[in-house]
Amino acid sequence: MNSDTFIQIDHVTFGYDASRTILNDVSMQFARGKVTAILGGSGCGKTTLLRLIGGVYRPQKGRVMFDGQEVDTRNRDQLYAIRRRLGMLFQFGALFTDLSVYENVAFPLREHMDLSESMIRDIVLMKLNAVGLRGAAQLRIAEVSGGMARRIALARAVALDPEVIMYDEPFAGLDPISMGVTANLIRRLNDTTGATSLMVSHDVQECFAIADYAYLMMPGGIVVAQGKPEELNESTDPQVRQFIRGEPDGPIKFHYPAPPFAEALGLPQ
Ligand SMILES: Nc1ncnc2c1ncn2[C@@H]1O[C@H](COP(=O)(O)OP(=O)(O)OP(=O)(O)O)[C@@H](O)[C@H]1O
């Protein structure tokens, strides 16, 4: 393993049950201090991969290495220590709607640390300042826009200064301006904190604008391409080109495998 590798996925095969393989011999490396994107269409196992890194599930084959240690789902102390080093931005933010912006960011600090109110206040305002929302601290979550909510979730994800930040679909449901703002923030937070960032997404261009490296996954949980964004942009592989350009026609099929329509309708064929 390269010493610059913070997280390594080493020939991982995983299924939630024996009937279906979700990840199929997946190998990836996430470099320290870099932003890596995991791209792929819906259902190809991207979120599952994040769950394996967080030790929620164990691979049936292969292993997940976190800073040189194999993630062992049976070792509770190790898992707690790893999760303490991980910040996670969930799909759609998952903020506490009954708490203020300030209290949402303060929440992990109150849960995991024993800090005075004035320390909490300093950290919360610093994190909110980093996402440009210090002035919104006292608003209720119901009063903020979708783009602001994502930034608040980002401030909360970095409240404990994690070494690794995992973003699950950070651009989902955002308008183009909020997408750009969020992308720049992810890059900036990565660079100012020195964290290692992983983003799972199907928004190719947003990811390419800020990622140092990207993996492309396809249905069946396989990695079909990897490289720097500029390398992937120049790929001549038809699957890669179709995904990157969002073209409807190509080797990636729109339809989930099904018998002929006529047969399903009971029509003569
Ligand atoms: N807890 C679970 N139990 C059983 N099957 C699951 C579970 N979670 C996800 N799956 C299945 O695993 C497959 C991969 O899901 P996953 O969420 O990892 O994909 P994804 O690439 O993140 O997709 P999306 O972008 O739509 O979230 C899907 O077919 C999903 O139905």
The ligand as an ORCA input file, in Angstrom:
! r2SCAN-3c Opt
* xyz 0 1
  N     -29.666     -2.379      3.495
  C     -29.848     -2.966      2.302
  N     -30.329     -4.233      2.221
  C     -30.480     -4.846      1.027
  N     -30.206     -4.264     -0.168
  C     -29.731     -3.007     -0.156
  C     -29.531     -2.288      1.080
  N     -29.052     -1.064      0.776
  C     -28.942     -1.010     -0.566
  N     -29.343     -2.166     -1.125
  C     -29.333     -2.494     -2.569
  O     -27.992     -2.461     -3.007
  C     -27.888     -1.882     -4.302
  C     -26.850     -0.782     -4.274
  O     -27.347      0.271     -3.477
  P     -26.491      1.585     -3.159
  O     -27.358      2.475     -2.336
  O     -25.167      1.225     -2.642
  O     -26.323      2.184     -4.622
  P     -25.905      3.640     -5.068
  O     -24.934      3.441     -6.170
  O     -25.465      4.442     -3.902
  O     -27.244      4.196     -5.674
  P     -27.990      5.605     -5.456
  O     -27.180      6.603     -6.196
  O     -29.336      5.346     -6.089
  O     -28.058      5.837     -3.975
  C     -29.286     -1.415     -4.668
  O     -29.833     -2.342     -5.570
  C     -30.053     -1.422     -3.383
  O     -31.387     -1.787     -3.614
*
